[in-house]
Amino acid sequence: MFLEIDCDLIGVSRYHPARRMIIKNGTSGSASQALAAAADPAAMNPDNPFAEPSGLPYQLPPFDRIKVTDYQPAFLAGMAAQRLEFDAIARNPRAPTFANTVVALERSGRLLDRVATVFFNLNSSNGDEAMLAIETEMAPLLSAHSDAMHLNAALFARVDALYQQRTQLQLDPESLQLLERYHSQFVRAGAQLSDADKSQLRRLNAQLSSLTTQFRQNVLKSSRDGAVVVEHESELQGLSAPQIVAAADAACSRGLTGKWLIALQNTTMQPALGELHCRALRQRIYQASIARAVGGASDNTAIIAQVVRLRAQRARLLGYPNHAAYVLRDETAGDAKAVDAMLRQIAGAALHGATQRAAQLQQLIDAQCAAARRDSFTLQPWDWDYYSEQLRKATYDFDVAQVRPYFELNRVLYDGLFHVAHELHGLTFQERFDLPLYQHDARLFEVFDADGAPLALFLADYYARDNKQGGAWMNSFVTQSRLLDLKPVVVNNLNISPPPAGAPTLLSFDEVRTLFHEFGHALHGMLSSVEYPLLSGTNVPRDFVEYPSQYNEMWARDPSVLANFARHYASGEPMPQALLDKVLAAQNFDQAYQTTEYIEAAAIDQSWHQIEAREAPAADQVMSFEAAALKTNGLTCGAVPPRYHSPYFLHIFSGGYSAGYYAYLWSEVLARDTGAWLMRRGGLTRANGDTLREKILSRGRTEDPQKLFQQFYGGPPDIEPLLEYRGLTGSSAP
């Protein structure tokens, strides 16, 4: 199963116009005027909690002191302060040096970093209407601020002068990489354009900034409003008693006493579809999912049409044939041909396996309908998970209800995630209760290195709530940097349904894998050991950032690790060996389906972003464009919908994965090669962990990611371990 982070957050651990440029947009007249009006950094109240660095350990934000009214003045003061820093660097009468230009840029923007990091983290995990309003207000201002750096001719001239003489500067490898990254980002942001083209670029960027912000907010609202209300408990047959209680609690929290609420997650398919016996309710849930942000007040189809057109226009202005070419030039893949080839290489086996599985499920439906003497029906998307779960249960002789009692959250955390981190890297974790948090059920751990030295803080925010964005992701509140003397503060967010009061949190195996996946990102951030924040931790290409998280998933299915944490929550007894063997044997079950739904979404992404502006459809043609893209790519499989349809595809229309959703599969090739490397060398050992840390996890982007991988692995990536891991190497896929 593909486990995904939220596209808005990973890798954007401090706000800086050069920091991956997720908010990389332009200015409009009103934005420029607002920035000018906020030109005095001293206008912010000195009591504002962002005014000075936090005095808490690791500079943990003072969550208990932060109010919604603190954000806007801190944003304005932070932008104004950094504008003064930019101007001072650009107007420095001394000749440009690495220290007075590039390092000065790295040191700039500390106030803006503090407020933006907290705001964008909490707006996704703990936001409200007031914060959404601030986001809408700040988006064009932050866009104007980004352009103030990247389109500043004098500032670019200094960076360019250093870049042109880089071989004579005798910089250490990390400093040379930093200089090259700055130069690349300036050029990609339009620094070499004419004044007229810069003005056009600002207009395009300003529009994109507002549109992508509105897209995200529309998805949040439509997902919240699209939750399915159930009137009769009998419709919920198939769910466990705790799940039914949780649905009642969710309804009650919205004032729907006596009813039940099925909330929607980010993806097309919803968790309850595999368990609910009531086909009519399954269909309602599925149709509510795919109807999000299509029509009504939260319609995203017009936004998609505009975003695609504007991105294509911007790419052409910057010298690229389309947006995909622009994006992929800065990724490990390099170009669209490489991405398309990789997708095609895997799509055939995946689609063949999914088609075979669909035939099996149809046979199961026909047999059950015949036994019950009722008319059969054709397999539909809302049927797949339900009948697939029956087939899996029959094949491997166990069901999800048997497994959950052995995956209690706290035990998975301590005896799974933390155990692996200790065995590989020597890390230890101590929960702290003396520091403030923004949410009562979030948790905070101090992390110590193998020698006992303080290393990082790790926040765990695992439970779903109405004001939390769906999905799972990692981000940083503080990014590691020796230059700034900062140790990392990282957070993992999931959306696990909270249990009834007093009950344990029992997980599905998919949720266990998600925990391991996101913790892989967390380790990438916590084990970073670099000088410069631009190159730190997860600030790497999108098709590389998923690599550490995806090989960390392998430990969730490693027999020795599973045996360590798979214990009954009440008795402490280990999972019976026979059941453990079945769980492991079933890991590749339905991989063909999961791979197909992912590749469908990746193909949709590439289709949107490999077109020219003149080819962008009108709003009323958005869904037909998507359907045509799937057909053109040979991915029409009626019962297997794409993991995301375009109107709620946050990764590509609001976050940092436009033309980059393929990254999960590209990274997984590296991850499965790494898994094979680990197993050849003894698996879970400190020697292996030390090598991973030295050559990958501590390095950030201090060297080209392809070189980092090849130096670690000893050669180029090989796709065979991925196909084997997913069970796609035989004549039929499981």
Secondary structure, 3 states (H helix, E strand, C coil): CCCCCCCCCCCCCCCCCCCCCCCCCCCCHHHHHHHHHCCCHHHCCCCCCCCCCCCCHHHCCCCCCCCHHHHHHHHHHHHHHHHHHHHHHHCCCCCCCHHHHHHHHHHCCHHHHHHHHHHHHHHHHCCCHHHHHHHHHHHHHHHHHHHHHHCCHHHHHHHHHHHHCHHHCCCCHHHHHHHHHHHHHHHHCCCCCCHHHHHHHHHHHHHHHHHHHHHHHHHHHHHHHCCEEECCHHHHCCCCHHHHHHHHHHHHHCCCCCCEEECCCCCCCCHHHHCCCCHHHHHHHHHHHHCCCCCCCCCCHHHHHHHHHHHHHHHHHCCCCCHHHHHHCCCCCCCHHHHHHHHHHHHHHHHHHHHHHHHHHHHHHHHHHHHCCCCCCCCCHHHHHHHHHHHHHHHHCCCHHHHHHHCEHHHHHHHHHHHHHHHHHCCEEEECCCCCCCCCCCEEEEEECCCCCEEEEEEEEEECCCCCCCCCEEEEEECCECCCCECCEEEEEEEECCCCCCCCCECCHHHHHHHHHHHHHHHHHHCCCCCCHHHCCCCCCHHHHHHHHHHHHHHHHCHHHHHHHCECCCCCCECCHHHHHHHHHHHHCCHHHHHHHHHHHHHHHHHHHCCCHHHCCCHHHHHHHHHHHHHHCCCCCCCCCCCCCHHHCHHHHCCCCCCCCCHHHHHHHHHHHHHHHHHHCCCCCHHHHHHHHHHHHCCCCCCCHHHHHHHHHCCCCCCHHHHHHCCCCCCCCC
